[in-house]
Amino acid sequence: MRIVPQPHPLPDPQVWTVRGMALPGALASLLRTGGWLHPGQQALHDLMPWFEDPLMFMPDLHAMRFQNAFLDHIADDSSLCDLFRMTRGSRSGHPLGLPWLDVDQAVFIAVNEYAGDDVALALDYRTDPADPRVVASDFWTDPRQCSWRTVAPTFTDLLTALQAAWSARSERGVQQEGSRSAEQCADG
């Protein structure tokens, strides 16, 4: 007898959490609908001119939780903390600021596409728990160590910047689909 696992009902997207932090409602909705997509390399380059490696935008809540489990391992290894400039603010005697990432208040929203690149785009909840700042790793400005740099002051600002790229991709997809249909009619 074959047992088929039943999908677990997902919580209301407005209360989805990763590592105990509530995701912004807009991100939860995008994850729920499959809309959290890579906007294209040019759009990312426009936002992060220093960033060179390709990123993978996590397609769903499960993938986001899986990728974020790594943060706790980094925070508990002092040699990795120094290399990646990540640590736990709860263990620090003073508030942490950029270029450090406070692992206790961060969630990865996109990670390296290729193993070994070790780069990420993250929500930084130190600024606002409802609409956190968006930061990205920078290994290119100073190759000796990572720095975390601001990409957008809020997640809402990031969405605004990416919306044009997503719209352009969507329009191109519709145009390409329309031209394929026209070709099929001509061939048919």
Buried (B, 14 or more C-beta within 10 A) or exposed (E): EEEEEEEEEEEEBEEBEBBEBBBBBBBBBBBBEEEBBBBBEEBBEBBBEEBEBBBBBBBEBEBBBEBBEBBEEBBEEEEBBEBBBBBBBEEEEEEBEBBBBBBBBBBBBBBBEEEEBBBBBBBBBBBBEEBBBBBBBBBBEEEEEBBBBEBBBBBBBBBEBBEEBBEBBEEEEEEEEEEEEEEEEEEE
